[in-house]
Amino acid sequence: MAESTVAFRYAKSLIDLAKEKDKVEEVYKDMTFFREVVRNNRGLMLALKSPILRHEKKLNVLRAVFETRVDPLSFSIFNIISKKNREGIMDSVADEYVRQYNDLKGIQKVQVVTTQPLTEELRKQFISVVADATGKQIELEEIIDPKLIGGYILRIGDRQVDASIRNKLAELRLSFLN
Protein backbone atom coordinates (compact mmCIF):
# COMPACT_ATOMS: atom_id res chain seq x y z
CA MET A 1 0.00 0.00 0.00
CA ALA A 2 1.28 3.48 -0.81
CA GLU A 3 2.84 5.46 2.03
CA SER A 4 0.40 8.33 1.56
CA THR A 5 -2.59 6.00 1.86
CA VAL A 6 -1.26 4.41 5.04
CA ALA A 7 -0.35 7.83 6.49
CA PHE A 8 -3.87 9.08 5.68
CA ARG A 9 -5.45 6.15 7.51
CA TYR A 10 -3.30 6.56 10.64
CA ALA A 11 -3.88 10.32 10.68
CA LYS A 12 -7.62 9.89 10.15
CA SER A 13 -7.82 7.42 13.03
CA LEU A 14 -5.79 9.74 15.24
CA ILE A 15 -7.91 12.81 14.46
CA ASP A 16 -11.12 10.84 15.04
CA LEU A 17 -9.82 9.63 18.41
CA ALA A 18 -8.60 13.12 19.29
CA LYS A 19 -12.09 14.50 18.52
CA GLU A 20 -13.62 11.82 20.72
CA LYS A 21 -11.24 12.62 23.60
CA ASP A 22 -11.50 16.41 22.97
CA LYS A 23 -7.73 16.67 22.39
CA VAL A 24 -7.57 17.80 18.75
CA GLU A 25 -5.56 20.94 19.59
CA GLU A 26 -3.07 19.11 21.85
CA VAL A 27 -2.43 16.44 19.22
CA TYR A 28 -2.04 19.13 16.55
CA LYS A 29 0.64 20.84 18.66
CA ASP A 30 2.35 17.48 19.19
CA MET A 31 2.34 16.65 15.47
CA THR A 32 3.76 20.06 14.57
CA PHE A 33 6.39 19.58 17.29
CA PHE A 34 7.24 16.13 15.89
CA ARG A 35 7.55 17.54 12.35
CA GLU A 36 9.83 20.32 13.58
CA VAL A 37 12.09 17.94 15.53
CA VAL A 38 12.35 15.50 12.61
CA ARG A 39 13.05 18.25 10.06
CA ASN A 40 15.75 19.79 12.25
CA ASN A 41 17.37 16.46 13.12
CA ARG A 42 18.26 14.48 10.02
CA GLY A 43 19.82 11.71 12.12
CA LEU A 44 16.53 11.01 13.87
CA MET A 45 14.64 10.67 10.60
CA LEU A 46 17.36 8.46 9.13
CA ALA A 47 17.20 6.26 12.23
CA LEU A 48 13.42 5.95 11.96
CA LYS A 49 13.61 5.05 8.27
CA SER A 50 16.55 2.67 8.70
CA PRO A 51 15.77 -0.94 7.79
CA ILE A 52 18.77 -2.07 9.85
CA LEU A 53 17.59 -0.79 13.26
CA ARG A 54 15.08 -3.00 15.03
CA HIS A 55 11.74 -1.45 15.85
CA GLU A 56 12.38 -1.90 19.61
CA LYS A 57 15.39 0.44 19.35
CA LYS A 58 13.40 2.91 17.29
CA LEU A 59 10.63 2.87 19.90
CA ASN A 60 13.22 3.46 22.64
CA VAL A 61 14.51 6.49 20.71
CA LEU A 62 10.96 7.78 20.32
CA ARG A 63 10.34 7.26 24.04
CA ALA A 64 13.51 9.12 24.98
CA VAL A 65 12.76 12.07 22.72
CA PHE A 66 8.97 12.41 22.82
CA GLU A 67 7.24 10.45 25.60
CA THR A 68 7.49 13.19 28.25
CA ARG A 69 7.02 16.05 25.75
CA VAL A 70 3.79 15.00 24.02
CA ASP A 71 0.31 14.06 25.13
CA PRO A 72 -0.16 10.33 25.85
CA LEU A 73 -2.71 10.17 23.04
CA SER A 74 -0.11 11.44 20.56
CA PHE A 75 2.51 9.06 21.85
CA SER A 76 0.07 6.16 21.51
CA ILE A 77 0.12 6.57 17.71
CA PHE A 78 3.94 6.52 17.80
CA ASN A 79 3.73 3.30 19.78
CA ILE A 80 1.21 1.70 17.41
CA ILE A 81 3.17 2.69 14.30
CA SER A 82 6.37 1.35 15.86
CA LYS A 83 4.74 -1.98 16.74
CA LYS A 84 3.63 -2.27 13.10
CA ASN A 85 7.26 -1.59 12.08
CA ARG A 86 6.30 1.52 10.11
CA GLU A 87 8.40 4.19 11.81
CA GLY A 88 9.57 5.42 8.43
CA ILE A 89 6.15 6.93 7.67
CA MET A 90 5.77 8.82 10.93
CA ASP A 91 6.68 12.14 9.31
CA SER A 92 4.02 11.52 6.65
CA VAL A 93 1.46 10.71 9.36
CA ALA A 94 2.28 13.97 11.14
CA ASP A 95 2.03 15.92 7.86
CA GLU A 96 -1.29 14.27 7.05
CA TYR A 97 -2.65 14.96 10.55
CA VAL A 98 -1.79 18.65 10.15
CA ARG A 99 -3.48 18.68 6.72
CA GLN A 100 -6.63 17.04 8.11
CA TYR A 101 -6.60 19.43 11.08
CA ASN A 102 -6.46 22.39 8.68
CA ASP A 103 -9.38 20.94 6.70
CA LEU A 104 -11.34 20.48 9.92
CA LYS A 105 -10.68 24.07 11.01
CA GLY A 106 -11.22 25.57 7.55
CA ILE A 107 -7.61 26.74 7.20
CA GLN A 108 -5.91 26.97 3.79
CA LYS A 109 -2.10 27.03 3.69
CA VAL A 110 -0.78 29.30 0.97
CA GLN A 111 2.80 29.91 -0.15
CA VAL A 112 3.90 33.02 -1.94
CA VAL A 113 7.41 33.16 -3.38
CA THR A 114 8.80 36.62 -4.12
CA THR A 115 12.16 38.29 -4.63
CA GLN A 116 11.80 40.41 -1.50
CA PRO A 117 9.60 40.47 1.62
CA LEU A 118 5.98 41.47 1.07
CA THR A 119 4.73 44.79 2.34
CA GLU A 120 1.85 44.66 4.79
CA GLU A 121 -0.49 45.95 2.08
CA LEU A 122 0.52 43.23 -0.41
CA ARG A 123 0.25 40.57 2.28
CA LYS A 124 -3.32 41.67 3.04
CA GLN A 125 -4.17 41.69 -0.68
CA PHE A 126 -2.88 38.11 -1.18
CA ILE A 127 -4.79 36.91 1.89
CA SER A 128 -7.97 38.71 0.81
CA VAL A 129 -7.91 37.41 -2.78
CA VAL A 130 -7.20 33.80 -1.75
CA ALA A 131 -9.76 33.90 1.09
CA ASP A 132 -12.41 35.13 -1.35
CA ALA A 133 -11.50 32.40 -3.85
CA THR A 134 -11.38 29.53 -1.35
CA GLY A 135 -13.81 30.64 1.34
CA LYS A 136 -11.31 29.57 3.99
CA GLN A 137 -9.12 31.17 6.61
CA ILE A 138 -5.66 31.74 5.09
CA GLU A 139 -2.24 31.04 6.56
CA LEU A 140 0.30 32.73 4.34
CA GLU A 141 3.88 31.47 4.16
CA GLU A 142 6.34 33.81 2.51
CA ILE A 143 9.45 32.51 0.73
CA ILE A 144 12.16 34.74 -0.68
CA ASP A 145 13.81 33.61 -3.94
CA PRO A 146 16.00 36.20 -5.70
CA LYS A 147 16.18 33.96 -8.81
CA LEU A 148 12.63 35.01 -9.74
CA ILE A 149 13.93 38.43 -10.83
CA GLY A 150 10.48 39.89 -10.08
CA GLY A 151 6.83 38.96 -9.76
CA TYR A 152 5.59 36.10 -7.61
CA ILE A 153 4.64 32.42 -7.49
CA LEU A 154 1.48 31.62 -5.53
CA ARG A 155 0.86 28.03 -4.38
CA ILE A 156 -2.54 27.03 -3.04
CA GLY A 157 -2.64 23.33 -2.26
CA ASP A 158 -1.72 21.55 -5.49
CA ARG A 159 -2.37 24.62 -7.69
CA GLN A 160 0.21 27.19 -8.68
CA VAL A 161 0.04 30.64 -10.24
CA ASP A 162 3.43 31.61 -11.70
CA ALA A 163 3.50 35.34 -12.37
CA SER A 164 7.27 35.63 -12.11
CA ILE A 165 9.48 37.44 -14.57
CA ARG A 166 11.65 34.31 -14.79
CA ASN A 167 8.61 32.38 -16.07
CA LYS A 168 7.66 35.13 -18.52
CA LEU A 169 11.22 35.13 -19.91
CA ALA A 170 11.14 31.34 -20.28
CA GLU A 171 7.82 31.55 -22.17
CA LEU A 172 9.23 34.28 -24.40
CA ARG A 173 12.34 32.18 -25.13
CA LEU A 174 10.17 29.19 -26.08
CA SER A 175 8.08 31.33 -28.40
CA PHE A 176 11.24 32.53 -30.18
CA LEU A 177 12.50 28.95 -30.54
CA ASN A 178 9.24 27.82 -32.12
Secondary structure, DSSP 4 states (H G I P E B T S, - for coil): --HHHHHHHHHHHHHHHHHHTT-HHHHHHHHHHHHHHHHH-HHHHHHHH-SSS-HHHHHHHHHHHHTTTS-HHHHHHHHHHHHTT-GGGHHHHHHHHHHHHHHHHTEEEEEEEESSPPPHHHHHHHHHHHHHHH-SEEEEEEEE-GGG-SEEEEEETTEEEEEEHHHHHHHHHHHHH-
